[in-house]
Every structure is written in C-alpha cells, then in structure tokens.
Amino acid sequence: MLRSGLASLALFVFLSSAHASTISDVVFAIDASGSIGATNFNSEKTFVKDLLTAGLPSATEVGVFTWSTSAYNLIDPLVPVSTPGLTATITNAGYASQSSYMKNAVQNGIDILNAGPSGDNKLLVLLLTDLRIR
C-alpha cells in the first residue's frame, strides 16, 4: 500500500504541475488483476475518481478502462472530464481478478489515445499496486 500511495502522490504532483496544463487527453488504466485484491482495486478506482472531480483541467478529455487478462473499456472514446456519470461508471466497474497482461493494457490505452485528435498532448496513466518481474 505504501508503494501505491507514493505512486499516487507522484502522479498528483505531476498533474498539479505546469506540465498538466499542456495535457489534453488522459487515459487511466486500472489494474484489476488477481494479485491486486479487491481492496486495492477499489482504492485505484477512488484515486481516479478523485482526479476526475478535482485534479484535472476542465478542457481535459479522458478515457478509463480496467485491465487484467483482458481490457474492459469503461469510458471509450475519450469524453470531456465534465461529462456526467463518469465517476458512477468507475464505481460500478467490476473486479476481474485474473492474470496481469500489462502489455495488452498499455496497447489498449494507446489505442484509445490514438482515436482522439492527433494534435492533442496525451498521457496514459497505468495504475498498479503490485509488480512481479519473472
């Protein structure tokens, strides 16, 4: 949990910096793999919802998906951060509890970002609370 908290703090500091004003499109990839656990999965969802409601510039367009063995797109294509129902969609996301296929998650995030306007500055936020290197 400490590692997750530090990552969340680092991301918040980045999004609060001057660089954040140049980001137009953001996709959040929420880890729903079995090793995360339901409690950490819910913490990830809360973190993303907090950023959507208080931490992103109003002109930002967002996408969100959960990932494990497969990616489950919640918000795709990109929509304005002010779109009603974004946090409810994330709240209702189910916990897959399957294997971790990070490569597929990264590719899915890239695909969502590439579908948006090509001139926009883009950011893929890959949320995870554990990492096993084999």
N, CA, C and O atoms as a DFTB+ gen file, in Angstrom:
536 C
 N C O
     1  1       0.824      -1.189       0.000
     2  2       0.000       0.000       0.000
     3  2       0.871       1.257       0.000
     4  3       0.487       2.273      -0.581
     5  1       2.032       1.199       0.642
     6  2       2.927       2.350       0.661
     7  2       3.361       2.711      -0.755
     8  3       3.372       3.882      -1.133
     9  1       3.724       1.678      -1.542
    10  2       4.149       1.920      -2.921
    11  2       3.025       2.574      -3.715
    12  3       3.272       3.497      -4.492
    13  1       1.793       2.105      -3.527
    14  2       0.644       2.689      -4.217
    15  2       0.444       4.139      -3.802
    16  3       0.159       4.997      -4.636
    17  1       0.593       4.406      -2.517
    18  2       0.436       5.766      -2.022
    19  2       1.484       6.701      -2.590
    20  3       1.177       7.841      -2.940
    21  1       2.723       6.228      -2.686
    22  2       3.793       7.050      -3.259
    23  2       3.560       7.305      -4.739
    24  3       3.778       8.417      -5.222
    25  1       3.120       6.282      -5.459
    26  2       2.819       6.463      -6.880
    27  2       1.680       7.452      -7.064
    28  3       1.723       8.294      -7.960
    29  1       0.670       7.353      -6.226
    30  2      -0.457       8.274      -6.312
    31  2      -0.012       9.700      -6.033
    32  3      -0.449      10.635      -6.705
    33  1       0.850       9.867      -5.047
    34  2       1.362      11.196      -4.715
    35  2       2.182      11.753      -5.876
    36  3       2.038      12.925      -6.226
    37  1       3.033      10.932      -6.473
    38  2       3.859      11.382      -7.593
    39  2       2.988      11.797      -8.768
    40  3       3.251      12.817      -9.404
    41  1       1.956      11.018      -9.061
    42  2       1.062      11.359     -10.159
    43  2       0.316      12.648      -9.859
    44  3       0.152      13.485     -10.747
    45  1      -0.138      12.824      -8.626
    46  2      -0.851      14.036      -8.256
    47  2       0.054      15.261      -8.411
    48  3      -0.377      16.299      -8.914
    49  1       1.315      15.134      -7.974
    50  2       2.257      16.247      -8.106
    51  2       2.470      16.566      -9.585
    52  3       2.499      17.736      -9.965
    53  1       2.619      15.534     -10.423
    54  2       2.793      15.772     -11.851
    55  2       1.585      16.486     -12.441
    56  3       1.736      17.476     -13.157
    57  1       0.397      15.993     -12.149
    58  2      -0.816      16.583     -12.714
    59  2      -1.075      17.981     -12.161
    60  3      -1.792      18.768     -12.778
    61  1      -0.502      18.293     -11.014
    62  2      -0.664      19.619     -10.433
    63  2       0.395      20.600     -10.944
    64  3       0.318      21.797     -10.667
    65  1       1.365      20.102     -11.677
    66  2       2.463      20.949     -12.131
    67  2       2.074      21.731     -13.388
    68  3       0.969      21.598     -13.913
    69  1       2.999      22.532     -13.838
    70  2       2.780      23.327     -15.051
    71  2       2.577      22.434     -16.271
    72  3       1.896      22.832     -17.216
    73  1       3.158      21.232     -16.268
    74  2       3.004      20.325     -17.402
    75  2       1.559      19.911     -17.607
    76  3       1.149      19.644     -18.736
    77  1       0.791      19.854     -16.547
    78  2      -0.594      19.391     -16.647
    79  2      -1.422      20.277     -17.560
    80  3      -2.361      19.797     -18.193
    81  1      -1.097      21.551     -17.642
    82  2      -1.887      22.452     -18.476
    83  2      -1.715      22.156     -19.962
    84  3      -2.513      22.622     -20.774
    85  1      -0.690      21.392     -20.334
    86  2      -0.493      21.054     -21.740
    87  2      -1.101      19.707     -22.109
    88  3      -1.145      19.365     -23.290
    89  1      -1.570      18.933     -21.136
    90  2      -2.167      17.627     -21.403
    91  2      -3.620      17.828     -21.816
    92  3      -4.388      18.480     -21.108
    93  1      -3.995      17.264     -22.964
    94  2      -5.364      17.370     -23.443
    95  2      -6.136      16.072     -23.270
    96  3      -7.328      16.096     -22.961
    97  1      -5.464      14.926     -23.467
    98  2      -6.109      13.618     -23.399
    99  2      -5.407      12.747     -22.363
   100  3      -4.183      12.622     -22.373
   101  1      -6.192      12.145     -21.468
   102  2      -5.651      11.258     -20.437
   103  2      -6.467       9.980     -20.420
   104  3      -7.697      10.020     -20.430
   105  1      -5.777       8.838     -20.393
   106  2      -6.447       7.553     -20.235
   107  2      -5.911       6.907     -18.969
   108  3      -4.700       6.810     -18.772
   109  1      -6.825       6.465     -18.113
   110  2      -6.472       5.765     -16.888
   111  2      -6.708       4.268     -17.086
   112  3      -7.800       3.845     -17.465
   113  1      -5.673       3.478     -16.827
   114  2      -5.747       2.025     -16.914
   115  2      -5.694       1.477     -15.494
   116  3      -4.649       1.533     -14.846
   117  1      -6.809       0.949     -15.009
   118  2      -6.933       0.493     -13.620
   119  2      -6.681      -1.014     -13.551
   120  3      -7.389      -1.797     -14.185
   121  1      -5.678      -1.409     -12.784
   122  2      -5.314      -2.819     -12.640
   123  2      -6.401      -3.569     -11.883
   124  3      -6.728      -3.225     -10.747
   125  1      -6.961      -4.601     -12.522
   126  2      -7.993      -5.433     -11.898
   127  2      -7.542      -6.887     -11.821
   128  3      -8.369      -7.798     -11.791
   129  1      -6.215      -7.102     -11.787
   130  2      -5.692      -8.467     -11.749
   131  2      -5.864      -9.083     -10.368
   132  3      -6.083      -8.384      -9.378
   133  1      -5.760     -10.406     -10.323
   134  2      -5.982     -11.133      -9.080
   135  2      -5.032     -10.763      -7.964
   136  3      -5.415     -10.786      -6.795
   137  1      -3.785     -10.417      -8.304
   138  2      -2.807     -10.101      -7.262
   139  2      -3.052      -8.742      -6.616
   140  3      -2.508      -8.467      -5.546
   141  1      -3.855      -7.890      -7.237
   142  2      -4.170      -6.575      -6.675
   143  2      -5.044      -6.713      -5.441
   144  3      -4.806      -6.064      -4.422
   145  1      -6.054      -7.560      -5.540
   146  2      -7.007      -7.704      -4.441
   147  2      -8.122      -6.670      -4.547
   148  3      -7.917      -5.572      -5.063
   149  1      -9.275      -7.026      -4.063
   150  2     -10.458      -6.165      -4.188
   151  2     -10.276      -4.824      -3.478
   152  3     -10.739      -3.797      -3.975
   153  1      -9.615      -4.820      -2.335
   154  2      -9.433      -3.573      -1.584
   155  2      -8.581      -2.580      -2.364
   156  3      -8.940      -1.408      -2.476
   157  1      -7.446      -3.043      -2.907
   158  2      -6.588      -2.151      -3.695
   159  2      -7.263      -1.739      -4.997
   160  3      -7.080      -0.613      -5.458
   161  1      -8.040      -2.636      -5.592
   162  2      -8.785      -2.284      -6.804
   163  2      -9.724      -1.117      -6.507
   164  3      -9.804      -0.171      -7.290
   165  1     -10.427      -1.181      -5.393
   166  2     -11.326      -0.086      -5.017
   167  2     -10.550       1.194      -4.712
   168  3     -11.035       2.289      -4.993
   169  1      -9.349       1.069      -4.140
   170  2      -8.512       2.249      -3.888
   171  2      -8.090       2.909      -5.195
   172  3      -8.074       4.135      -5.299
   173  1      -7.748       2.091      -6.194
   174  2      -7.390       2.633      -7.501
   175  2      -8.571       3.399      -8.108
   176  3      -8.406       4.501      -8.631
   177  1      -9.749       2.806      -8.032
   178  2     -10.935       3.471      -8.582
   179  2     -11.198       4.793      -7.871
   180  3     -11.547       5.785      -8.512
   181  1     -11.034       4.814      -6.562
   182  2     -11.244       6.043      -5.797
   183  2     -10.234       7.108      -6.212
   184  3     -10.591       8.276      -6.363
   185  1      -8.987       6.716      -6.394
   186  2      -7.948       7.648      -6.818
   187  2      -8.302       8.293      -8.162
   188  3      -8.186       9.509      -8.317
   189  1      -8.731       7.486      -9.124
   190  2      -9.101       8.011     -10.445
   191  2     -10.313       8.932     -10.324
   192  3     -10.337       9.997     -10.941
   193  1     -11.304       8.545      -9.552
   194  2     -12.493       9.389      -9.384
   195  2     -12.120      10.723      -8.743
   196  3     -12.652      11.765      -9.125
   197  1     -11.209      10.697      -7.772
   198  2     -10.766      11.942      -7.138
   199  2     -10.080      12.862      -8.149
   200  3     -10.311      14.071      -8.140
   201  1      -9.244      12.302      -9.012
   202  2      -8.591      13.122     -10.037
   203  2      -9.612      13.691     -11.018
   204  3      -9.499      14.844     -11.436
   205  1     -10.595      12.897     -11.381
   206  2     -11.600      13.364     -12.338
   207  2     -12.436      14.506     -11.779
   208  3     -12.864      15.389     -12.521
   209  1     -12.668      14.489     -10.472
   210  2     -13.532      15.512      -9.890
   211  2     -12.779      16.737      -9.390
   212  3     -13.381      17.796      -9.216
   213  1     -11.462      16.614      -9.153
   214  2     -10.775      17.761      -8.559
   215  2      -9.383      18.025      -9.104
   216  3      -8.811      19.075      -8.811
   217  1      -8.815      17.115      -9.887
   218  2      -7.408      17.268     -10.207
   219  2      -7.048      17.516     -11.649
   220  3      -5.866      17.674     -11.956
   221  1      -8.020      17.558     -12.557
   222  2      -7.692      17.734     -13.971
   223  2      -8.278      19.025     -14.508
   224  3      -9.368      19.430     -14.105
   225  1      -7.561      19.676     -15.419
   226  2      -8.114      20.880     -16.047
   227  2      -9.430      20.564     -16.765
   228  3      -9.612      19.456     -17.269
   229  1     -10.328      21.517     -16.809
   230  2     -11.670      21.276     -17.352
   231  2     -11.664      20.946     -18.839
   232  3     -12.627      20.352     -19.326
   233  1     -10.628      21.303     -19.573
   234  2     -10.571      21.020     -21.006
   235  2     -10.072      19.609     -21.316
   236  3     -10.032      19.209     -22.480
   237  1      -9.697      18.861     -20.295
   238  2      -9.141      17.522     -20.479
   239  2     -10.214      16.549     -20.947
   240  3     -11.350      16.587     -20.473
   241  1      -9.845      15.679     -21.878
   242  2     -10.710      14.573     -22.274
   243  2     -10.103      13.299     -21.713
   244  3      -8.886      13.116     -21.733
   245  1     -10.970      12.410     -21.206
   246  2     -10.492      11.229     -20.505
   247  2     -11.092       9.944     -21.076
   248  3     -12.163       9.925     -21.684
   249  1     -10.349       8.893     -20.845
   250  2     -10.803       7.534     -21.087
   251  2     -10.399       6.715     -19.874
   252  3      -9.426       7.048     -19.198
   253  1     -11.133       5.652     -19.592
   254  2     -10.837       4.806     -18.433
   255  2     -11.138       3.356     -18.801
   256  3     -12.152       3.062     -19.434
   257  1     -10.246       2.458     -18.397
   258  2     -10.550       1.031     -18.530
   259  2      -9.889       0.266     -17.400
   260  3      -8.905       0.719     -16.816
   261  1     -10.443      -0.903     -17.100
   262  2      -9.800      -1.815     -16.164
   263  2      -9.101      -2.883     -16.998
   264  3      -9.482      -3.148     -18.138
   265  1      -8.077      -3.486     -16.414
   266  2      -7.339      -4.496     -17.164
   267  2      -6.873      -5.620     -16.254
   268  3      -6.601      -5.426     -15.069
   269  1      -6.794      -6.770     -16.836
   270  2      -6.201      -7.961     -16.235
   271  2      -5.853      -8.860     -17.418
   272  3      -4.997      -8.499     -18.225
   273  1      -6.493     -10.019     -17.539
   274  2      -6.263     -10.851     -18.716
   275  2      -6.724     -10.114     -19.971
   276  3      -6.084     -10.208     -21.018
   277  1      -7.813      -9.393     -19.870
   278  2      -8.359      -8.594     -20.964
   279  2      -8.546      -7.165     -20.474
   280  3      -8.477      -6.894     -19.276
   281  1      -8.781      -6.262     -21.405
   282  2      -9.105      -4.881     -21.052
   283  2     -10.619      -4.716     -21.145
   284  3     -11.252      -5.229     -22.067
   285  1     -11.190      -4.000     -20.187
   286  2     -12.616      -3.761     -20.148
   287  2     -12.833      -2.252     -20.192
   288  3     -12.733      -1.567     -19.175
   289  1     -13.130      -1.751     -21.380
   290  2     -13.270      -0.311     -21.562
   291  2     -14.509       0.198     -20.843
   292  3     -15.615      -0.297     -21.060
   293  1     -14.315       1.180     -19.993
   294  2     -15.414       1.806     -19.262
   295  2     -15.813       3.106     -19.942
   296  3     -16.999       3.371     -20.137
   297  1     -14.824       3.918     -20.304
   298  2     -15.065       5.210     -20.938
   299  2     -14.191       5.264     -22.189
   300  3     -12.997       5.552     -22.109
   301  1     -14.789       4.987     -23.329
   302  2     -14.108       4.941     -24.615
   303  2     -15.162       5.164     -25.683
   304  3     -16.122       4.396     -25.733
   305  1     -15.043       6.157     -26.531
   306  2     -13.904       7.020     -26.767
   307  2     -13.751       8.084     -25.686
   308  3     -14.527       8.148     -24.732
   309  1     -12.734       8.909     -25.863
   310  2     -12.459       9.994     -24.923
   311  2     -13.661      10.921     -24.804
   312  3     -14.337      11.222     -25.788
   313  1     -13.912      11.369     -23.571
   314  2     -15.008      12.309     -23.310
   315  2     -14.481      13.434     -22.424
   316  3     -13.493      13.246     -21.716
   317  1     -15.130      14.611     -22.452
   318  2     -14.708      15.694     -21.558
   319  2     -14.794      15.261     -20.095
   320  3     -15.699      14.523     -19.706
   321  1     -13.845      15.730     -19.297
   322  2     -13.792      15.369     -17.883
   323  2     -15.063      15.801     -17.146
   324  3     -15.382      15.255     -16.089
   325  1     -15.784      16.773     -17.695
   326  2     -17.014      17.257     -17.061
   327  2     -18.250      16.430     -17.413
   328  3     -19.348      16.760     -16.964
   329  1     -18.102      15.370     -18.201
   330  2     -19.233      14.546     -18.614
   331  2     -19.917      13.924     -17.400
   332  3     -19.255      13.288     -16.579
   333  1     -21.239      14.100     -17.274
   334  2     -21.953      13.495     -16.144
   335  2     -21.842      11.971     -16.172
   336  3     -21.839      11.358     -17.240
   337  1     -21.751      11.377     -15.000
   338  2     -21.754       9.927     -14.876
   339  2     -20.403       9.249     -14.930
   340  3     -20.333       8.026     -14.808
   341  1     -19.324       9.998     -15.108
   342  2     -18.008       9.355     -15.179
   343  2     -17.669       8.601     -13.903
   344  3     -17.243       7.447     -13.949
   345  1     -17.858       9.252     -12.776
   346  2     -17.488       8.586     -11.518
   347  2     -18.409       7.400     -11.229
   348  3     -17.963       6.407     -10.656
   349  1     -19.666       7.484     -11.610
   350  2     -20.583       6.352     -11.404
   351  2     -20.149       5.159     -12.248
   352  3     -20.225       4.016     -11.796
   353  1     -19.700       5.417     -13.459
   354  2     -19.221       4.338     -14.329
   355  2     -18.031       3.638     -13.689
   356  3     -17.946       2.410     -13.716
   357  1     -17.116       4.404     -13.117
   358  2     -15.940       3.813     -12.473
   359  2     -16.346       3.071     -11.203
   360  3     -15.853       1.974     -10.945
   361  1     -17.230       3.651     -10.418
   362  2     -17.701       2.995      -9.197
   363  2     -18.278       1.620      -9.506
   364  3     -18.060       0.668      -8.756
   365  1     -19.007       1.516     -10.601
   366  2     -19.685       0.264     -10.953
   367  2     -18.799      -0.743     -11.666
   368  3     -19.260      -1.838     -11.987
   369  1     -17.548      -0.407     -11.922
   370  2     -16.636      -1.327     -12.609
   371  2     -16.386      -2.557     -11.758
   372  3     -16.132      -2.454     -10.558
   373  1     -16.458      -3.710     -12.379
   374  2     -16.253      -4.973     -11.666
   375  2     -14.790      -5.355     -11.577
   376  3     -13.968      -4.972     -12.409
   377  1     -14.495      -6.118     -10.548
   378  2     -13.148      -6.613     -10.292
   379  2     -12.983      -7.959     -10.993
   380  3     -13.654      -8.926     -10.634
   381  1     -12.100      -8.035     -11.987
   382  2     -11.943      -9.237     -12.806
   383  2     -11.180     -10.347     -12.093
   384  3     -11.514     -11.522     -12.249
   385  1     -10.164      -9.993     -11.317
   386  2      -9.354     -10.959     -10.569
   387  2      -8.779     -12.053     -11.468
   388  3      -8.921     -13.243     -11.185
   389  1      -8.132     -11.635     -12.553
   390  2      -7.494     -12.578     -13.468
   391  2      -6.000     -12.301     -13.502
   392  3      -5.468     -11.633     -12.615
   393  1      -5.323     -12.812     -14.521
   394  2      -3.878     -12.604     -14.671
   395  2      -3.566     -11.186     -15.118
   396  3      -4.447     -10.463     -15.584
   397  1      -2.292     -10.788     -14.971
   398  2      -1.852      -9.447     -15.378
   399  2      -1.192      -9.508     -16.753
   400  3      -0.171     -10.173     -16.928
   401  1      -1.773      -8.818     -17.718
   402  2      -1.166      -8.683     -19.042
   403  2      -0.952      -7.198     -19.311
   404  3      -1.737      -6.556     -20.009
   405  1       0.129      -6.666     -18.741
   406  2       0.395      -5.237     -18.811
   407  2       0.604      -4.773     -20.248
   408  3       0.168      -3.678     -20.603
   409  1       1.256      -5.571     -21.078
   410  2       1.485      -5.175     -22.466
   411  2       0.152      -4.891     -23.155
   412  3       0.024      -3.896     -23.869
   413  1      -0.827      -5.746     -22.948
   414  2      -2.139      -5.534     -23.561
   415  2      -2.802      -4.277     -23.001
   416  3      -3.486      -3.560     -23.731
   417  1      -2.605      -4.008     -21.724
   418  2      -3.185      -2.804     -21.116
   419  2      -2.574      -1.550     -21.740
   420  3      -3.287      -0.603     -22.073
   421  1      -1.259      -1.550     -21.893
   422  2      -0.593      -0.394     -22.493
   423  2      -1.090      -0.202     -23.927
   424  3      -1.383       0.923     -24.332
   425  1      -1.188      -1.282     -24.695
   426  2      -1.651      -1.166     -26.078
   427  2      -3.085      -0.654     -26.142
   428  3      -3.407       0.166     -27.002
   429  1      -3.949      -1.123     -25.247
   430  2      -5.335      -0.649     -25.226
   431  2      -5.381       0.848     -24.929
   432  3      -6.143       1.581     -25.560
   433  1      -4.577       1.304     -23.980
   434  2      -4.522       2.734     -23.670
   435  2      -4.039       3.554     -24.853
   436  3      -4.577       4.625     -25.131
   437  1      -3.028       3.056     -25.548
   438  2      -2.521       3.737     -26.737
   439  2      -3.610       3.818     -27.807
   440  3      -3.783       4.852     -28.452
   441  1      -4.340       2.721     -27.986
   442  2      -5.408       2.704     -28.986
   443  2      -6.483       3.746     -28.675
   444  3      -6.954       4.439     -29.577
   445  1      -6.870       3.858     -27.409
   446  2      -7.882       4.853     -27.026
   447  2      -7.344       6.264     -27.276
   448  3      -8.053       7.114     -27.814
   449  1      -6.088       6.512     -26.885
   450  2      -5.496       7.834     -27.092
   451  2      -5.353       8.169     -28.579
   452  3      -5.599       9.305     -28.984
   453  1      -4.960       7.193     -29.384
   454  2      -4.789       7.437     -30.814
   455  2      -6.104       7.725     -31.525
   456  3      -6.106       8.344     -32.589
   457  1      -7.205       7.292     -30.961
   458  2      -8.517       7.564     -31.569
   459  2      -8.938       9.018     -31.361
   460  3      -9.827       9.508     -32.058
   461  1      -8.311       9.710     -30.414
   462  2      -8.611      11.120     -30.167
   463  2      -7.893      12.006     -31.164
   464  3      -7.139      11.506     -31.999
   465  1      -8.108      13.311     -31.097
   466  2      -7.446      14.244     -32.015
   467  2      -5.923      14.073     -31.970
   468  3      -5.327      14.040     -30.893
   469  1      -5.309      13.967     -33.138
   470  2      -3.886      13.634     -33.197
   471  2      -2.988      14.739     -32.674
   472  3      -1.869      14.461     -32.242
   473  1      -3.441      15.978     -32.699
   474  2      -2.606      17.077     -32.248
   475  2      -2.591      17.271     -30.746
   476  3      -1.804      18.071     -30.240
   477  1      -3.442      16.559     -30.018
   478  2      -3.522      16.726     -28.568
   479  2      -2.329      16.076     -27.876
   480  3      -1.823      15.047     -28.326
   481  1      -1.882      16.691     -26.769
   482  2      -0.876      16.065     -25.913
   483  2      -1.566      14.973     -25.111
   484  3      -2.669      15.175     -24.602
   485  1      -0.930      13.830     -24.997
   486  2      -1.579      12.656     -24.434
   487  2      -0.794      12.086     -23.254
   488  3       0.428      12.210     -23.179
   489  1      -1.532      11.456     -22.335
   490  2      -0.934      10.833     -21.161
   491  2      -1.678       9.549     -20.854
   492  3      -2.903       9.558     -20.732
   493  1      -0.951       8.435     -20.728
   494  2      -1.521       7.164     -20.297
   495  2      -1.071       6.936     -18.866
   496  3       0.128       6.902     -18.589
   497  1      -2.026       6.779     -17.952
   498  2      -1.731       6.541     -16.546
   499  2      -2.052       5.080     -16.259
   500  3      -3.220       4.692     -16.225
   501  1      -1.016       4.273     -16.054
   502  2      -1.162       2.846     -15.789
   503  2      -1.100       2.642     -14.288
   504  3      -0.028       2.722     -13.688
   505  1      -2.252       2.378     -13.677
   506  2      -2.306       2.215     -12.227
   507  2      -2.079       0.756     -11.859
   508  3      -2.718      -0.143     -12.406
   509  1      -1.165       0.535     -10.931
   510  2      -0.958      -0.794     -10.395
   511  2      -0.433      -0.658      -8.980
   512  3       0.231       0.319      -8.632
   513  1      -0.742      -1.647      -8.182
   514  2      -0.273      -1.608      -6.798
   515  2       0.679      -2.750      -6.492
   516  3       1.141      -2.891      -5.360
   517  1       0.971      -3.558      -7.486
   518  2       2.000      -4.581      -7.309
   519  2       2.655      -4.803      -8.654
   520  3       2.104      -4.436      -9.692
   521  1       3.824      -5.401      -8.633
   522  2       4.522      -5.691      -9.867
   523  2       5.419      -6.898      -9.620
   524  3       6.278      -6.888      -8.738
   525  1       5.202      -7.919     -10.408
   526  2       6.044      -9.107     -10.304
   527  2       6.874      -9.223     -11.575
   528  3       6.329      -9.236     -12.679
   529  1       8.155      -9.305     -11.424
   530  2       9.031      -9.483     -12.567
   531  2       9.472     -10.923     -12.567
   532  3      10.025     -11.425     -11.588
   533  1       9.221     -11.580     -13.678
   534  2       9.548     -13.018     -13.751
   535  2      10.723     -13.246     -14.639
   536  3      11.145     -14.388     -14.823
